[in-house]
Amino acid sequence: MRREGGHIGYGVLPAYRRRGYATEILRQSLVTAHAIGIDRVLVTCEDSNVGSSAVIEACGGLLGDVVDSAVDGSRVCRY
Protein backbone atom coordinates (compact mmCIF):
# COMPACT_ATOMS: atom_id res chain seq x y z
CA MET A 1 0.00 0.00 0.00
CA ARG A 2 1.31 3.42 -0.91
CA ARG A 3 1.42 5.59 2.21
CA GLU A 4 2.39 8.97 0.81
CA GLY A 5 2.90 10.72 -2.50
CA GLY A 6 -0.29 9.89 -4.30
CA HIS A 7 -1.44 9.90 -7.89
CA ILE A 8 -1.71 13.65 -8.49
CA GLY A 9 0.76 16.35 -7.54
CA TYR A 10 0.59 20.09 -8.03
CA GLY A 11 2.41 23.20 -6.92
CA VAL A 12 1.77 26.92 -7.16
CA LEU A 13 4.41 29.61 -6.77
CA PRO A 14 3.92 31.67 -3.60
CA ALA A 15 3.17 34.85 -5.57
CA TYR A 16 0.18 33.12 -7.21
CA ARG A 17 -1.34 31.31 -4.20
CA ARG A 18 -4.85 31.97 -2.87
CA ARG A 19 -6.19 32.69 -6.37
CA GLY A 20 -7.83 29.33 -7.02
CA TYR A 21 -5.09 27.94 -9.27
CA ALA A 22 -4.37 24.86 -7.14
CA THR A 23 -8.07 24.04 -6.90
CA GLU A 24 -8.44 24.28 -10.66
CA ILE A 25 -5.28 22.23 -11.27
CA LEU A 26 -6.58 19.45 -9.03
CA ARG A 27 -10.11 19.68 -10.42
CA GLN A 28 -8.88 19.33 -14.02
CA SER A 29 -6.48 16.55 -13.03
CA LEU A 30 -9.41 14.62 -11.57
CA VAL A 31 -11.39 15.13 -14.79
CA THR A 32 -8.46 13.73 -16.78
CA ALA A 33 -8.00 10.80 -14.40
CA HIS A 34 -11.68 9.89 -14.63
CA ALA A 35 -11.59 10.21 -18.44
CA ILE A 36 -8.92 7.51 -18.62
CA GLY A 37 -10.76 5.20 -16.25
CA ILE A 38 -9.26 6.05 -12.87
CA ASP A 39 -12.14 6.20 -10.41
CA ARG A 40 -10.22 6.73 -7.17
CA VAL A 41 -7.02 8.65 -6.61
CA LEU A 42 -4.73 9.10 -3.63
CA VAL A 43 -3.80 12.71 -2.88
CA THR A 44 -1.60 13.48 0.11
CA CYS A 45 -0.26 16.53 1.91
CA GLU A 46 1.49 17.29 5.17
CA ASP A 47 -1.00 17.77 7.98
CA SER A 48 0.42 21.24 8.59
CA ASN A 49 -0.44 22.31 5.02
CA VAL A 50 -3.91 23.73 5.63
CA GLY A 51 -4.02 25.34 2.17
CA SER A 52 -3.50 22.05 0.37
CA SER A 53 -5.95 20.28 2.67
CA ALA A 54 -8.56 22.93 1.79
CA VAL A 55 -7.89 22.46 -1.94
CA ILE A 56 -8.22 18.68 -1.71
CA GLU A 57 -11.44 18.91 0.30
CA ALA A 58 -12.88 21.54 -2.07
CA CYS A 59 -12.39 19.01 -4.88
CA GLY A 60 -14.26 16.30 -2.99
CA GLY A 61 -11.37 14.71 -1.12
CA LEU A 62 -12.27 12.83 2.03
CA LEU A 63 -9.63 12.36 4.70
CA GLY A 64 -8.89 8.65 4.93
CA ASP A 65 -6.17 8.70 7.55
CA VAL A 66 -3.06 10.46 8.80
CA VAL A 67 0.23 8.55 8.79
CA ASP A 68 3.85 9.18 9.71
CA SER A 69 6.07 9.94 6.72
CA ALA A 70 8.67 7.28 6.02
CA VAL A 71 10.96 10.06 4.79
CA ASP A 72 11.12 12.54 7.65
CA GLY A 73 8.56 11.49 10.26
CA SER A 74 6.18 14.35 9.50
CA ARG A 75 2.45 13.64 9.57
CA VAL A 76 0.86 13.03 6.16
CA CYS A 77 -2.87 13.33 5.46
CA ARG A 78 -4.15 10.78 2.94
CA TYR A 79 -7.27 11.65 0.96
C-alpha positions as CSV (number, residue, x, y, z in Angstrom):
1,M,0.0,0.0,0.0
2,R,1.3,3.4,-0.9
3,R,1.4,5.6,2.2
4,E,2.4,9.0,0.8
5,G,2.9,10.7,-2.5
6,G,-0.3,9.9,-4.3
7,H,-1.4,9.9,-7.9
8,I,-1.7,13.6,-8.5
9,G,0.8,16.4,-7.5
10,Y,0.6,20.1,-8.0
11,G,2.4,23.2,-6.9
12,V,1.8,26.9,-7.2
13,L,4.4,29.6,-6.8
14,P,3.9,31.7,-3.6
15,A,3.2,34.8,-5.6
16,Y,0.2,33.1,-7.2
17,R,-1.3,31.3,-4.2
18,R,-4.9,32.0,-2.9
19,R,-6.2,32.7,-6.4
20,G,-7.8,29.3,-7.0
21,Y,-5.1,27.9,-9.3
22,A,-4.4,24.9,-7.1
23,T,-8.1,24.0,-6.9
24,E,-8.4,24.3,-10.7
25,I,-5.3,22.2,-11.3
26,L,-6.6,19.5,-9.0
27,R,-10.1,19.7,-10.4
28,Q,-8.9,19.3,-14.0
29,S,-6.5,16.5,-13.0
30,L,-9.4,14.6,-11.6
31,V,-11.4,15.1,-14.8
32,T,-8.5,13.7,-16.8
33,A,-8.0,10.8,-14.4
34,H,-11.7,9.9,-14.6
35,A,-11.6,10.2,-18.4
36,I,-8.9,7.5,-18.6
37,G,-10.8,5.2,-16.2
38,I,-9.3,6.1,-12.9
39,D,-12.1,6.2,-10.4
40,R,-10.2,6.7,-7.2
41,V,-7.0,8.7,-6.6
42,L,-4.7,9.1,-3.6
43,V,-3.8,12.7,-2.9
44,T,-1.6,13.5,0.1
45,C,-0.3,16.5,1.9
46,E,1.5,17.3,5.2
47,D,-1.0,17.8,8.0
48,S,0.4,21.2,8.6
49,N,-0.4,22.3,5.0
50,V,-3.9,23.7,5.6
51,G,-4.0,25.3,2.2
52,S,-3.5,22.0,0.4
53,S,-6.0,20.3,2.7
54,A,-8.6,22.9,1.8
55,V,-7.9,22.5,-1.9
56,I,-8.2,18.7,-1.7
57,E,-11.4,18.9,0.3
58,A,-12.9,21.5,-2.1
59,C,-12.4,19.0,-4.9
60,G,-14.3,16.3,-3.0
61,G,-11.4,14.7,-1.1
62,L,-12.3,12.8,2.0
63,L,-9.6,12.4,4.7
64,G,-8.9,8.7,4.9
65,D,-6.2,8.7,7.6
66,V,-3.1,10.5,8.8
67,V,0.2,8.5,8.8
68,D,3.9,9.2,9.7
69,S,6.1,9.9,6.7
70,A,8.7,7.3,6.0
71,V,11.0,10.1,4.8
72,D,11.1,12.5,7.6
73,G,8.6,11.5,10.3
74,S,6.2,14.3,9.5
75,R,2.4,13.6,9.6
76,V,0.9,13.0,6.2
77,C,-2.9,13.3,5.5
78,R,-4.1,10.8,2.9
79,Y,-7.3,11.7,1.0
